[in-house]
Amino acid sequence: MPCADSSKSRNSLLKKTLRSSQAHKEINQKKRIEYWEKIRDVEPKNLIFLDEMGVLLGIMRQGARSKKGERSYDIKPFYRGSRVTVVGAISNKKVIAMKTMEKSMKGEEFKKFVQEQLPNYGKERY
């Protein structure tokens, strides 16, 4: 029996893409359509995009590269690392505001960011 092409039969390790389990539910699709209908006539120059992300500084990659047949080694740090939250606001032309915090951001802190960093929101074009 001939050997199969090893490049086709070998499993490859690719980054996993995670999707929300809620994204495709009918109620959420309806909300997206309603939101799109609400903002569809807003000019792009009048839009401001806000985003927040968290970073765990003590995380280490689990995978590594090595020569075929050899194992890769590394030293695991003793500390767990700290958490940093980054929140920002951008327009279609520039970064308007950015803030970092050494903790998780709660709803009230997000509201404070908007009030302090975007005081002219809705009054001035960025």
N, C-alpha and C positions, 0 to 999 in steps of 0.2 A: 504494500500500500504506500503510495507516495506521501511524503511529508507535506503538511499544510504550510502555507506561507506564514512564517513565524510572526511577521508584522501584523497579520490579520487575526491570528489566533491568540495573541498575547493581550491580556487585559491591560489597559493603560490607566494610570492614576490621573484623573482630571479633577479640577476644582469643582466641588458640588455647588450648584445654584439652588438656593433656598427660595421658596415662594410661600407667601402667606396662605394658610389654609382657609382664610376668610375671603380672599380676593375674588374668587369666582362665584361666590354666593349671590343669588339673585338680588337680595336687598342691597348689597354693596355695589353691584353693577348699576342698580337704579340710582343710588346716591351719586355715583360718578357721572351718570348722564345728566342728572339734575344740576350738579355743580357745573359741568361743562356748559349747559344751556344758560346758566346764570352769568358765567364770565366770558362767554365766547366773543362778545363785542368789545371787551376791554382791550385797548391797544397795548402791545408788548412793552412800550416805554413806560406804561403806568403800572406794571407788575413788579412786585418785590417777592423774592423767594426766600423763605426761612427754612433752615434745617438744623438739626441737632444730632450729635453723635457722641458716643462714649468710647473711650479707649482705655484698655487695661494694660498698663505699662509693664507688668511682670509676665506677660504671656510669651511663651517661646514656641516656635514652630515644632510640630511633632515629627515632621518628615525631614529628610536630608538626602543629599546625593553622595554616592560613593562609587568606587570602581566595582565592576561586576564581580560578585562573589565576596566582597568585603563589606563589613558592617561599619556604619558611621557612628561616631561617638561624640558626645558633647557634655558639658557640665551644666547641671540643673541649678539655677540660682536658689538660694535658701529663702529669700524674701518673696512675698506674693506680689509685690508691686502695688502701685496706687492707681486710682481711677481718675481719669480726666474727662471732663465733658467740654465739648466745643460746640458753640452755637454761632450761626452766622446768618447774615442777610445780604442778598445780592440783587442787583437789577440786571437788565440785559447789557449794561455797559460797565459796571464796576462792583466791587465789594463795598457795601454800605457800612456794615458793622460786623464785628466779631468779638467773641468773649470766650475765655476758657475758665473753667472752675475745677478745683481739685475734689470734686464730689459729684454725685448724680444731681441732675437738674430736676426740680419739682415744678409743677404747673405755675405756682406763684412766682418763682424765680424767672420763668420764661416770660410771664406777663410783665415783670419788672424790666427785663431786657428790652422788650418791645417798647415800653413806655419811656425808658431812658435813652435807648440807642436810636429809636425811630420816632422822635417826638413830632416830626412833621409828616408822618405817614398820612397820606390822603390829602395833604395840603401842598406839597411840593413834589415836583417830578425829579426822580433820581437819575 
